[in-house]
Amino acid sequence: MTDPAEQLECYLVGGAVRDQLLGDASTDLDWVVVGASEDTMLKLGFSPVGRDFPVYLHPTTHQEYALARRERKTGPGYRGFETTASPDVTLEDDLSRRDITINAMARSRQGKLIDPWGGATDLAAGVIRHVSPAFTEDPLRVLRVARFTARYHDRGFGVATGTLALMESMVTDGELGTLPPERIWQELSGALSAAQPAEFFRTLRRCGALGVIFPELDALFGVPQPQAHHPEGDAGIHTLLVLEQAAKLSPDSKVRFAALVHDLGKGATPPQHWPKHIGHEKRGLKLVGEMCDRLRVPAEYRRLALLVTEFHLLMHRLETLRPQTVLKLLNRLDAFRNPDRVGAFALACEADAQGRGTDLAADYPSTKLLQAYLEAVTALSFSDLEATTTDGRARGREVRKRRLAALGSVQMAWRDTATSDP
């Protein structure tokens, strides 16, 4: 069967070309079609899928093929564009509307690289640079650039000075306020899964966008902390160090998000109480909830973030807690129905303990202890209670009694091991 794409003038574009030049695997192969119309695509068997743009799915590979298009700014925000897709739009026209040069390259079906904006040169030099002054027309590009810094920072990439200046002007112009929460969360979640997620927020802060998009995080910078526990001082610096540690400990974006927001309450501490932050956990719950509401954060991210915000200090003191308090913590974590949440909670708390700007301890005892507690109580059997005529309340009391005894045994063994170590 003849490939219908062979009857089109089409080019591989965007991330796939960038990834090829970097030697990275690319799962999304996007194509631009030049010199064709909607009728052409439909006659060849392509299926339309784009709501806002003329995008079609290949009938067998299901890869995306988009008609080459021009854009003209007609209003505020990232949707304020008039799009033209017609057979007279050139490949260069299409590439010129893209955000950064390393995303504005194409490759023909024969393998020829088309690079009118110097993307390959910037890729080799590790530079994230805007394609043209039209960069400022789409406020979402500020977040996209920040996300690319998070993705490629460990490869030595940085934002070009001129591009950063344009980002600053976009913040000043106020267009970032037009971004819908879904798109902000999309860029944030992409940054959280990147190699260096903290660079996303550092870049936004450099251009002044952090206070507009994430004011709760921006409020942490300049807030002092007790030097005895926080040699890094500043609460904002601490937050990004914690996020760095979370990225080292886990690829789970939920863990990283919880680490990011765990100390938001410190930004609401009255200055007269600095550098102490007594009660910041409870203040943080309100701020985390509001941030999750505003950005429409998925429920499981929200749940873990609130748990870490409320109980991270308790986790740091786990070795000193009574069995009754440990059981309350396990119940709040919903540990008996969702044991995986316990591991995620522990990782976020461990990141907090290690994000202090000093030489890091290789071990965080609370993680192992919490796991030992969980294993002890989940290993218990209550089958004998089901065969009795005891009422529900009495069974509940017996379950609690056995769990507390198991927790107490673990605690005694843990302390015995600690005192016997040389």
N, C-alpha and C positions, 0 to 999 in steps of 0.2 A: 504493500500500500504506500502510495506517495505521501510524504510528509507535507501537509498543506503549508507549513512555514517556509518551505523551499520556494514557494511561489511569491513570497513577500521579501521586500528589502527590510531586514530586521537586524538588530544589534543587541548584544548582551550589554546591560548597563548597570550602573550603580554599584551596590555592595558586592555583587558577584565578581566584577572586574577588579575592584579593590582587593578582595580576598585572594583572588588568583595571584596578583602581584605580590601580596604578602606571604603567599604560600600557605594560606589558611583554607580549610574546607568551607564550602559554601553550599547550604542546602536550598536557599531561595535563588532561583534563576529568573531574573526579570528581563523582559525584552521590550525594545521600542521598535515600532513599525513605522517606516517612512514611506510616504507616497500612496497610502491606502485610505479607504473610507470605511464607514461602518458596514455598508453593503458588501464590500469586498470581504471583510472579516466573517460576516454571517454566511456568505455563499461558500466560504472555505470550511465551514463547520465550527468556527470558534463560537464560544458561548459568552454573551455579555455578563459582566459581574460588577462593574464599577457604577456606583450611584452618582458620583460627582465627576468622574473622568471616564473616558472611553477605554475601558480595560476589558480584556477578553481572555478566556481560558482555552488553551490548546485542547482539541478534541481527544487526544490520547495521553499526552504527557501532563496535562492540566497545569502547565506553567503559564505565568501571566504574560500577556502581550498587550502593550498599551500603545495606542496611536500617539505619534509625536505631537506635542502640543506647545502652545505659547500661553503665557499668563500675563494679565494686566491687572494692576492693583486698582480696585474700585471702591474699597471701603476698609474700615478698621478690622483688625483681628486676622487670625490665620485663615479664615474663610472668605475674607474680603477680596476675592479674585474673580476675574472673568477669564474663562479658559477657552482657547480656540484650538480645535483639532481638525485639521484638513490636510489633503494630500500635498499642499504646497509648504507645509511646515518642515523645516530641515532638521537633521540630527543636531546640528550646532544650536539651532533655536531651542530644541528640547533640553540639551545639556546646559545651556546658559541659565535656565531657571532653577537649577539645583542649588543646594545650600553651600556645600564646601567642595573644594577642588578634587579631593580624593574620592568624592562620590559622583563626580561629573565626567567620568571616563566611559568609553564604550569600546566594544570589541566586535568586529564583524564576524560573520559565520565562518569566514576563512582564517580568522585569528588575528587580523590586523587591529592594532590599538589606535583608537581615535581619542586624542587628548588635547582639546583646544585650550584648556585652562591650566595646564601644567600640573595636573594631579599626580602623575608619576614622579615628578621631581619633588613635590611636597611630600609624597609618601616616603620616598627615599630619605628625605631630610627630617622626617618626623614633625611636619608642620600641619596644623589644622587651620586652613585659610578659607575665607569666603570667596565665592566665585566672582561676584560683582557687587556694586552698591545696592542692587535689588535685594540683597540679603536682608536688609532692614525691613522689608515689606511683610515679613512673616515672623511674628514674635516667638513662635514655637522653635525657631532656629536657635534661639539663645539656649534653650534646654537641650537641643540636639547636640550643639557644640560641647556643652558641658558633659553630656553623656559620652561623647566620643573621647573626651579627655579621660574619663573613668575607664573606658575600654582599652585605651592605648597608652596610658601614662607609663605603665611598666615597660613599654618599648621605647620610651624616651620622647613621646609626642608632647607637644605643647601648642597653645593657641597663638597664632600670629598677632603681633602688636596691633596691626590695623583692624583685625577682626575683633579683638577685645574692645577696641575703641568704638566700633560700630555697635557692639552689644551694650556698652555703657550708654550710648545715645538712645538705644531702643528702650532701655529702662527709664531714662529721663523722659522720653516721649510718652510713656504711660501705656503702651500697647500691651504689655505683659498682663495687664489686668483683664484683657479680653479673652485670655486662654480658658477653655472649658476644663473642668476638673478631670474629666476622663483622659484628656490628652496629657495633662500634667502627671497623672498617675502612670500613664503608659510610659512616659519618659523616665519617671522616678523608678518604676519597677525594672526598666531596662538598665538603669544605672546601678541599682542594687545587685543585679546579677553580673555586673562587670568585674574585671580583675581588681580595680582600685576604686570602689564606689565613693570613698571619701573625696576623691578629686572632683566629682560632680558638684559637690557642695562648695569646695574651695573655689572652683571656677565661677560658680554663681555669685559667691561673695565678692570675688575680685571685680566683677562688673556691676555689682550693686543689686543683682536680681534676687539674692537670697531673702532679703527683707520683704520683697514683694510676693514671692511665691511661697516661701516657707518662713513666715515671720516668727513662729515659735522657736525655730532653730536659730535664726539671726539674733534673737533676744538673749541667747546664751553667751555670745561673745562679749567680752569685757566684764563678765561676772566672775569675781574671785571665788576661790574655794580654799578650805583649810590646807595649808602647806604640808602638814603632817601626813595627810592622806592623799593629797593631790599635788605632787611636786611640779606638775605641768601648769598649775595655777588656774588658768582661764577655763570656765565651764564649756565654752564652745570648742576650744582646743581638745579638751577631754573627750567630748562627744565624738569628734572625728577620729581620735585615737582609738576609741572604743569600736567605732565602725571598722577601722582598719583591722583590729584584732578579730572582730566577728567575721570579716572576709577571709582571714587566715584559718579560722576554726571551722567554718561551715560554708558550703555553697548555697545554703537555703536562704532565699531572699526574706523569708519571714523572720528568721533569726537576725538577719542584718537590719531589717526595719525596726524590730524591737530594740536592738542595740542603739540605733540612731535616736530613738525618741525617749529612751528610758529616763533621761534627766531633764525633760522639758520643764518640770516644776521649778528647777533652779532659776530659770529665767523670770519667774514670778515671785521670787523671794524679795521682800522689802529690803532696799539697800541698807537700812539701818541694822539689819541682822547679818549682813555679810561679815566674814566669809562663810559663816555657818548657814546651813540650809535645812534646818529642822522642819520636818513635815513636807519636804519637797515631793515625796512620793504621792501624797494625797493631792497636792496642787497639780502634779503632773497628770493625774488621771483625767481631770477636766480638760486639760490642754490636748492630751493625746486623743481623747474622744472627739473634741472639736475639729482637730486636724483630720482625723479619719472621716468624720462626717463631711467636711468640706471637700476632700479629695475623693470621696466615695471609695475608700480603701476596702478591699475584700474582707469578709468577716473573720477568716482565720488569721489574717495579719493583725487585725484589730485585737482579737482575743489575746494572742500571745503578747502583743505590745502592752496591753493593759496589765497583764499578769507580771511581766518583767518590771514595768514601772512601779507597781504597787509592792512587789515582794523582793526586789533585788537586794536590798539591805538585809532582809531576813535571810536570804540565801547565803550571803557572805558570813553570817553568824550561825550557820547551820549546826556546827559542832557544839554550840552552847545551848541549843534549844531543847526544851523539854519534849518528850514524846507526844504530849497533847498538842503542842504547837506544830510539830512536824506533821501530825495527822491532819490538822487543820489546813496546812499548806498543801498537802497531797490532795485533799478534797477540793480545795480551791482551784488546783491545777486540773481537776477532773482526771486524776492520774489513773483511776481504776478502769475508766472507759477509754481514755486517750493516753496510753503510756508514752507514745511518741512525743507528746507535747512536753513531757517532763524533760526529755533530752534536749529539745529545742530551748526550753526555758533555761536549763543549766548552761547551755552554750552561750546564750546572750548574757547571762550573769557573769560567766567566766570572762567574756570579752570586757565587761565593765571593770572587773578586778584587775585586768592586765593593761587596760588603756590608760596608763598613768605616766607615760613619758620617762620611765626608768627601766633599768634592767629587769626583765620579766622572769618571774618564777616559772619553772617548767611545769609545775603541777598546781592545780586548783582543787584542794581537798574536798570542797563542798560537792563537786560534781560526782566523785566516786561515792561519797557518803549518801547523797540523795539517791543514787542508783541502788546502793545497798539497801536503803530503807524501802525503796519501791519493790525490789525483788523479795524482800522478807514478807511484806504484807500481801503481795500478789501470790505468793506461794502457799498461803493459808487455804485450807479447805473448810467450807462451812456446810458440807453435805449432811452432816449429822443433825444440823439444826432444822433442815427441811423436813426431816422425818418426825419431828416432835410436834406437840400440840401447842407449843409456846406461841404467844401472840407476837405480832410484828414488832411491837416496841421492845419486847423482851429480847427477841432475836437481834434487833438492832443494837441493844446494849451489849449483848454477848459478842457480836461482831466487833464492836468498838473495843471491848476489853481485850480480845485476842490480838487485835491489831496493835494496840498500845503495848501489850506484852512483847510482841515481836519487835516493835521499834525500840523498846527498852533494851532488849537483848542485843540488837545491833549496836546501840549506843555504848553499852558496856564493853562489847568486844572491840569497838573502835577505839575507845579510850584506853583499854588495856594495851592495844597494839601501839598506840601513840606513846604511852609511858614506858613501854619496853624497848622502843627503838633507841639505839645508841646516839 
